[in-house]
């Protein structure tokens, strides 16, 4: 797979965030300050725009450039976390000009690692990670089983959506939602919804 695939992937993520902007604003208005939809749509558009000309052949440099552009455009907490995920994936894929299925899986594993490190969160804290982590586990299992990338992505998208839905059983540990205490448990986490949308975009990109 050529690294130009990553441009297509970023375009799909940008598009799905724009399509779901109002939904994310609505969800974030309940547990946060309501700017998540704008942050994600503006941020991922900036990430895509930065690399859309296809001038960067190195997968790592492409992802890092996309992350840097996103960080500059949306320097909020969530914007910085998502940008860091892209930059970590960029660091881990530096030097690759073609992508194997394992490299694509590595992108999402690196993304999770970057977000977890910066956000100092863990699975079960009712965050973005609760949507992404099940998807990464699904991808790794599918890779080991020798499944096609399209099948892998479809299963990962389902896993991310299930992870997102499961946040209604979790107590919020971070951000404004945490101030609600036990009342936060039944609420859907908008960060985990972002993870689900990213995985939906991944499935669509294939």
Secondary structure, 3 states (H helix, E strand, C coil): CECHHHHHHHHHHHHHHHHCHHHHHHHHHHHCCCCHHHHHHHHHHHHHHHHCCCCCCCHHHHHHHHHHHHHHHCCCHHHHHHHHHHHHHHHHCCCCCECCHHHHHHHHHHHHHHHHHHHCCCCCCCCCHHHHHHHHHHHHHHHHCCCCHHHHHHHHHHHHHHHHHHHHHCCCCCCHHHHHHHHHCCCCCHHHHHHHHHHHHHHHHC
